[in-house]
Amino acid sequence: MATVPQLVVLTGPLAAGKNTVAARLAERLTACGRTVVTADVDEVAAMVGSPGAAAAGLWFPAHEAHGALVGQWMRSPVDVVVAVGPFFDDRDRAALTRHLPDGTVPVWV
């Protein structure tokens, strides 16, 4: 049976350094021979054309799409998935975690 990747969730307010931490974590893990995927909810939201996800009322659907993306990566042979974004309320956290494979224990940072 294949092992489930480790999920690290980096959350915090705007400009808190989440992406910087994600990049450094990925660098260190890949230097140790691990495969790492970084999935940022802001990048998923940026897929919405002008006027943007928030202005178009699509911020929560972007969270749902991000959760599906993270869930799919969690079913792949990578070692670590780093999910980045503002997961402040139960709705945002559920959008991320509902797509995870059974037995996934995220590390929330």
C-alpha positions as CSV (number, residue, x, y, z in Angstrom):
1,M,0.0,0.0,0.0
2,A,1.3,3.5,-0.9
3,T,2.0,5.9,1.9
4,V,0.1,9.2,2.0
5,P,2.2,12.3,1.7
6,Q,2.8,14.6,4.7
7,L,0.5,17.7,4.5
8,V,1.9,20.9,5.9
9,V,-0.6,23.8,6.0
10,L,0.9,27.3,6.3
11,T,-1.8,29.8,7.2
12,G,-1.7,33.4,8.4
13,P,-2.7,37.0,7.4
14,L,-1.7,38.8,4.3
15,A,2.0,39.4,3.9
16,A,2.9,37.3,7.0
17,G,5.6,35.4,5.1
18,K,3.7,32.2,4.3
19,N,5.2,31.9,0.8
20,T,8.7,32.6,2.0
21,V,8.4,29.9,4.6
22,A,6.9,27.5,2.0
23,A,9.8,28.2,-0.4
24,R,12.4,27.6,2.3
25,L,10.7,24.5,3.5
26,A,10.6,23.1,0.0
27,E,14.3,24.0,-0.5
28,R,15.3,22.1,2.6
29,L,13.2,19.1,1.9
30,T,14.2,18.8,-1.7
31,A,17.9,19.1,-0.6
32,C,17.2,16.0,1.5
33,G,15.8,14.1,-1.6
34,R,12.1,14.6,-0.8
35,T,9.6,15.6,-3.5
36,V,7.5,18.6,-2.5
37,V,4.4,20.3,-4.0
38,T,3.4,23.8,-2.9
39,A,-0.2,24.8,-3.6
40,D,-1.2,28.4,-2.8
41,V,-4.8,29.3,-2.6
42,D,-3.9,32.8,-3.9
43,E,-2.6,31.2,-7.1
44,V,-5.9,29.3,-7.6
45,A,-7.8,32.5,-6.9
46,A,-5.7,34.3,-9.5
47,M,-7.1,32.0,-12.1
48,V,-10.3,34.0,-12.0
49,G,-10.1,36.8,-14.6
50,S,-10.8,40.4,-14.0
51,P,-12.2,41.7,-11.7
52,G,-10.7,38.8,-9.7
53,A,-12.0,36.1,-7.3
54,A,-13.0,38.3,-4.4
55,A,-14.7,41.0,-6.5
56,A,-16.5,38.4,-8.5
57,G,-17.8,36.6,-5.4
58,L,-15.6,33.6,-6.2
59,W,-13.2,33.6,-3.2
60,F,-14.8,30.6,-1.5
61,P,-15.1,28.6,-4.7
62,A,-11.3,29.3,-5.1
63,H,-10.8,27.7,-1.7
64,E,-12.9,24.7,-2.8
65,A,-10.9,24.3,-6.0
66,H,-7.6,24.6,-4.0
67,G,-8.8,21.9,-1.6
68,A,-9.6,19.6,-4.5
69,L,-6.1,20.3,-5.9
70,V,-4.4,19.6,-2.6
71,G,-6.5,16.5,-2.2
72,Q,-5.4,15.2,-5.6
73,W,-1.7,15.9,-4.9
74,M,-2.2,13.9,-1.6
75,R,-3.1,10.9,-3.7
76,S,0.1,11.1,-5.7
77,P,3.6,9.7,-5.0
78,V,5.1,13.0,-3.7
79,D,6.5,13.1,-0.2
80,V,5.2,16.4,1.1
81,V,2.4,18.7,0.1
82,V,2.5,22.3,1.4
83,A,-0.8,24.1,1.3
84,V,-0.6,27.9,1.7
85,G,-3.4,30.3,2.4
86,P,-5.6,32.1,4.9
87,F,-7.6,29.2,6.4
88,F,-9.1,31.2,9.3
89,D,-12.6,29.9,9.7
90,D,-14.2,26.5,9.8
91,R,-15.6,26.9,6.3
92,D,-12.2,27.6,4.8
93,R,-10.6,24.7,6.7
94,A,-13.3,22.3,5.6
95,A,-12.9,23.4,1.9
96,L,-9.3,22.3,2.3
97,T,-9.7,19.1,4.4
98,R,-12.8,17.6,2.9
99,H,-10.8,16.4,-0.2
100,L,-8.0,14.7,1.8
101,P,-7.5,11.0,1.8
102,D,-8.6,9.1,4.9
103,G,-6.0,9.1,7.6
104,T,-4.4,12.4,6.6
105,V,-3.2,14.3,9.6
106,P,-2.2,17.8,8.5
107,V,0.5,19.8,10.4
108,W,-1.0,23.3,10.8
109,V,1.5,26.1,11.0
